[in-house]
């Protein structure tokens, strides 16, 4: 079997095209079944479909090159020509290398983003549940996910925030060290504030409140996080309740003034307030930053942090490529070993038959009263002759045919200075384990 990775992503296709090609989660299992039915040569299949990519991973018959563009054009509102212009194809070791980079976040629009590894794992679990994950993709998925985990844990690829929302929450952690006893006020109810709320909840924030000009939008977002909701006009009188204030409204004028913050600080008896203004135009008057016990950061401050962190991720990505190369080589090695399992079984079965015949003969000789020392010598000689017969003939044939490649390999195998078995065990990569 060969492995094929076919797809398109944010680098090769517009968002409009990616939207048309994407598979809704509820349709993925049907699509996997249809690939096996409709596309000749496809034996196994998995689909990864996110906002930034749609990719088909298939185990295919080595003598068949499946036409996945035509299949995809029949099942999604897109033409084969559009797909041909925007798609890419990777085979075998290159396919493994590509998938490792995807799962590790090295091929993401935001370098090192963590969600994609879970999405890749979920894609293979869906294929398993559907019945389209066989031995080839199972081996591939084990090596991909294990290598991606190494990249995530042994490099700095995902340890520095590169989104405004994540950077804001990370700064809050630097000020307060822990958030379980803190209360946060979020100004606005849009996508960015939604991400801030998500990150705060993941960090164990004590309590949240959402303030928005349209109260119903604040209530909808607040309901997701068991938070309070209020209108922006109520912020000034309640500001003293909060340790963290993060703003991202669409207001053309500041919604938090210097006077309101000054009054809140007095009420708080100078307990510090951490404030982040993500909005443009700004939600918090710049003069607030001059007040004691207030830590105010603007979008420009966060942008500088993000730029620095992005550079650190780029440096980490260079180190991560070492893991990618090693993982792809491991996949190729294990795939080759797997393909030759039948040969290994045949060799072992033949040796076992020889053993059983020699032992049976020795047992009869002992039963007839033959000298045990002679029986043991004969047993050893019989086994040695039988086990060496096949490789001896192979060496003679290779010599007669000038097969120097085989002869050199055998010389290496039988060399006196070859690595000891225990040394080879230490340096060999571990065999993939079942999830």
N, C-alpha and C positions, 0 to 999 in steps of 0.2 A: 504493500500500500504506500501511496505518496500522500503528503500533507499539502493542502492548498489553502492559502489565505487570500481571500478576494474581498475588496471593499472600496469605500471612499470615506474621506474624512474632511475636517475643516480646512486642511491645506489644499485639497484637490477639488472641493465642491462648495458652492454657495450654500448659505443657510436655507434658501428656498428649495434647492435640490435635495439637501439632506432631510428636510421635513417630508418631502414626498417619498423618499426611499426608506425612511425609518419604519420599523415594525412596532406597532403597539404591543405592549406586554401580553395582552390577552390573545393576540394573534400569532405569537411566536411558535407555540407548539404545533399549530396547524401548518405553519410555513415549514417547519423542520420535517414534518412527515411528507409534505409535498415535494421537497427537494429530493428526498430519497426515491420517491415515486417517479418524478418527472425528469430528473437529470441523469442520463446514463453515466455509469461509472462511479457515482457517489454512493459510498457505503456508510459513512458516518457524517454527522453535521452538527454544528453549533452556530448560533447567531448572537453577535454582540451588537446591540442597537442603542445608542445614546444620542444626546443632542449634538455631539461632535463627530460621530462616526456610525456607520453601519458596516459590519464585516461578517462574512461567512467563512467559517473554518470547516474544511471538509477533509475526510480521508477518502481518497479516490483510487480507482484501479490505475496502476502505473501506465497502462497502455491507452488510457482515455483521458482527454483533456476536456472537462465539462464546460459547457457554454453557460456560465452563470449569469452573464449579462442578459441573454435572451430570457432566461427563467425569471430574473428579477423584473425585467420589463413587463412580463405577463402578470406579475403579482403586485406591482406597485405602479402608481400613475407617473411613469417615466419611460422615456424611449431608450432603446438599446444604444443609439448613437450618443445620447447624453451620458450614459453610463460608460461607454467606451472612452469618452473624452475625459472623464473624471475619476475613473477607477484605477486600481493597482492590483497586481498579482504577485504573490510570493510563494515559493515552493520549498518544502522540506526544511532544511536547516535555516534558510532565509525566512521561512514562515515562522519557525520557532523563535528566531531572533526578533522578528517584528512583534510577535505576540508578547514576548517578555517585556519589550519596551513599552507596549501599550499597557500591560497590567501594572508595571512599575510607575506609570505616570510620566515616563520619559517622552512619550509621543503625544502628551496632552496639550491642549491649548494653553492651560496654566501649568507650567512645568512642575511636576511633582505632586499634582493634586491627588488626594488620597482615595476619592470615591471610586475611581475606575477599577481598582483591584477587586473590590467587592462586586462590581458590575460584571467583571470577567468571570469571577467565581460563580455568580448567579447564573450566567449564561450557560456554563457547563453543567450546572445542577439542573437547569431546565432541560438541556439535551439528555441528561441521564434519566430524568423523570419521563421524558417523551419516548425514550428507547432509541435515540439516535446517537448516543455516546457509546462507542465500542472500544476495543482495546487500544487502537491507535490514538484516538483523541484522549482517551483516559490517561495514557502515558504522557502525552503532550501536556495535558492540563496540570498533572502533578508537578512536572518540571517547571512549567511556566509560573505557577503560583508559588512554588517553593523559592524560585530564583527571584521573583518580584518581591517576596517577603524579605529576602536577604538585602535587596536594594533598599527597601524601606527602613530596615532596622540597622544596617551596617554603613549607611551613608547619611549625609545631611540633606538628602533630596526633599524631604517633606517636613523638616523641623522648623522652618522659618516661614511666617505668614506672608502670603503674596496676594491677599484680597483685602480690600478696605475693611470689610466687616470683621474678618479674622484678625487683622492688625489692630483694630480698635479694641477688641476683647483681650488680645494679648497684652496690650499696653495697660489695660485695667488690672490684669494679673500682676504686672510689674509693680503697680502702685500698691495693691492690696494683698498680694501673695495668695489669698484665698477669697472666694466670692460667696461662700455659703451663708455668711451673716450679712451680706450687702443687699441693698435694694437699688434697682436700676430703673431709670425713666427713659423711655425711647420716644423721640419726637418724630412723628411720621408713621405711615403704615404701608410703605411701598416695599419693593423687592429687597433693597439694601437693608432696611430695618428688619425685615423678615429674617434675613441671614444673620444679622446681629443677634436677634432673639434666639435663633437656633444655636449659635455659638455660645451665648451666655447660658442657655439651659444645659448644654453639654458640659460646661464648666461648673455646674452646680450652683448657679446664682440663687440667692435666698428668695428674692421676689422681684417681679417686674411689673411695670405699668406702661401702657401705650397711650400716647396723647396724639390726637390728630384733629385737623379742622373738621373733617366729616366723621362724626362719632361712630357711625355704623361700621366704617372701615377699621377703626381702632378696635371695636368690639369683636369683629371677625378674627383679626390677628391675635388679640388677647385671649380669645377662647382656645387657641391652639396651645397656649403655654400657661393656662390657669393664671393669667395676669389681670390686673385692673385696667380699665379703660377710662379715658377722660378727653375732653376737648382741650385744644391748645389754650383757650382762654382761662382754663383752670390751673395752668402750670405754675404761675407765679406764687399763688397762695399755698401750693403743695410742694414747692421745690425743696424745702428744708428736709423733707422726708427721705431724700434720695442721696446715695453715696456716688452713684454713677449716672451721668446724663449723656446720651448720644443722640445727636440730631441729624435727620436727613429728610426734611420736608421740601415741598416745592414752593415755599413762601418766597415772595420777592423782598420781604423785610425781615429783620431778626425777630424771632419769637421769644427769645430770652434776653432781657436787658441787664445791664450792669447793676442797676439798682435792685432788681429782683434777686440777683445772686448775692449781692452784698447783704441784703436783709436775711437771706437764707443762711449765710455763714454765721451771722449773729445768733440766729435761732439754734443752729447746730453747735454753738459754743466752740467754733473754730475747728470742728472735725472736718477733714479735707473732703472736697468734692472733685471727682475726676470727670472731665467733660471733653467730649470729642465732637467736633463740628464737621460732618462729612458733606454738608450741603453747599451748593453754589447757586445763588447767593447764600451767604452765611446765615445760619439760624441763631447763632449766639454772637452778641456784640463783641468785637475784638477786645474792647477795654476790659472785659471780664478776666482776661489773662493777667491783668495787672494786680488783681486782688490777691491778698494772702490766703493761703489754704485752698487755692483753686489751681488744679492742673488742667490747663486747656490746650488741646491739640487741634489743629486744622487739617483739612484734606491735604494740604501741601506737606505737612509734617508726616502724615501717613504715607504719602507718595514716596517720600525720601526713604522711609523705612522699608517700604515694599521694593523699591529699586535696589537697595542694599541687599535685601533678602533674596531677591531674584538673582543677583549676581552670585550669591553664595550657593544657590540651587544649581546654577549653571556649572560652577566648579564641581559640585557634588555629582552632577550628571556625567562628568568626564570619568570620575571614579566608577560610577555605576555601570558604564559601558563594559568594564572588565567583567562584571557579573553577567552581563548580557551575553558576551562572547562565550564565557564558560558554560552558561546554561544551554546555549544553542549547541555547543559541542557535546555536552552531556546528552542532550536529546538525540543527536545523531548517533552517538555511541550506543545508547540504550535501544534505539530503534533498530540498529543493525544486529545487536545481540538478540533482540526479540525475534527478528526475522529468521535467525538461524537456530531457534529453539528446537525445531524438528530434527536438524542435523545432530545437535547435541544429544537429544533423546535417543537417536539411532545409535550413536557411538556408545552411550552408556548401556543401552539395551544389549548391544553386541558383546560388550565387555562382561555384563552380568551373565549372559548365556555361557560364555567361555568359563567364567568362574564356577557356575553351577555344574558344568560338565566335568571340569577338573576335580572339584570337590567330590562329586559322585564317584568318579573313578578311584580317587584316593580312599574314600570310605570303603569301597569294595575290597581294595587291596589290603586294608587294615583288617577287614573281616576275615580275609583268607589267611591271615597270620603273617603277611609280608612284614619285613623289618621296618618299623616306623621311620627310621632315619632315611631309608631308601624311598619310602612313600613321600616324605616331605621334600626330598631332593627332586623327585620326579614331578611333584605338584608344582614346585617353583619353576622347573624347566618348562613344563607344559604351558603354564600361564605366560611366562616370558616369551616363548616362541609364538604363541597365538596372538598376544597383544602387540608384538613387534612386527608381525607379518605384514599388516596393512601399511604402516608407515614406511617399512623397508621397501616395499614394492613402489610406494609413492615417490620415494627418494630416487630409486633406480629409473623410474619413468621420467621424472623431472630432469635427471641428468641426461638421459637419452634424448630428450626433446629440447634441451637447452633452456629450461625454465629456471633461469638464475634467480628470479624474484622469489619463487617457492623455496629454492635451496638456501638463499640468504635468510629468509624468514625462519626456516627450520634450524639453521646454524644459530640464530639468535635464541630460539627456544631451548636448544640443547647446550648452549654455551655454559661453561663452568662458572663464568663471572656474571651470570644473570642475577637480578635481584632475588633475594630470598623471599619465600612466600609471605612471611610476616611483613616484610618491607613493602611488598606490592600491595598488601592489604591496607597499609597505612596511607599510601599515596593514591589509591584508586578512589574515584568518587563514589559515594554511597548509592546503592540501587534505589530507585524510586519506591516509595511506600504507598500503600493504598490510603486514601483519605479516611 
